[in-house]
Amino acid sequence: MNFFPLYIPMALMLLLTFLVWCLMYFKRIGYSVAKRIDAQKLQTPDRVATLLPDEVNAPSNNFKNLFEMPVLFYVTIIVAALHHDHSITSNLSAWSFVFFRYCHSGFHCFNGKVMSRFICYVLSSIALFVLMANVFFQAFSR
């Protein structure tokens, strides 16, 4: 298989998902053990939300976000790879998407500032839409 440059930002998004998953369980298990919360009481998302504070649940909420817009990113990268898209626009927009998603996750998991997180979300979304438009333009123009 040939090296495709856009696989690097895709791998970094997968890494971000793994890191947020680890943080989610680190915070949840740590808090549950420290507060001696019986695991059975955490059987539904509603119960988790009532028993664990927002700062403990933040990585879980972010983890869910990583299965929304990033799914479109993964599909677009695969289409780009299939059509050998090596354009500068695709590369810049893919890297921009990844950068702003890392920022978004940082704000979501550690900071809690909604406007900062929202700005990162909007900028990552714009980067994704540019990427999608360019990749599909490249694919259909061949």
Buried (B, 14 or more C-beta within 10 A) or exposed (E): EEEBBBBBBBEBBEEBBEBBBEBBEEBBEEBBEEEEBEEEEBEEEEEBBEBBEEEBBBBBBBBEBBEEBBEBBEEBBBBBBEBEBEBEBBBBBBBBBBBBBBBBBBBBBEEEEEEBBEBBBEBBBBBBBBBBBBBBEBBEEE
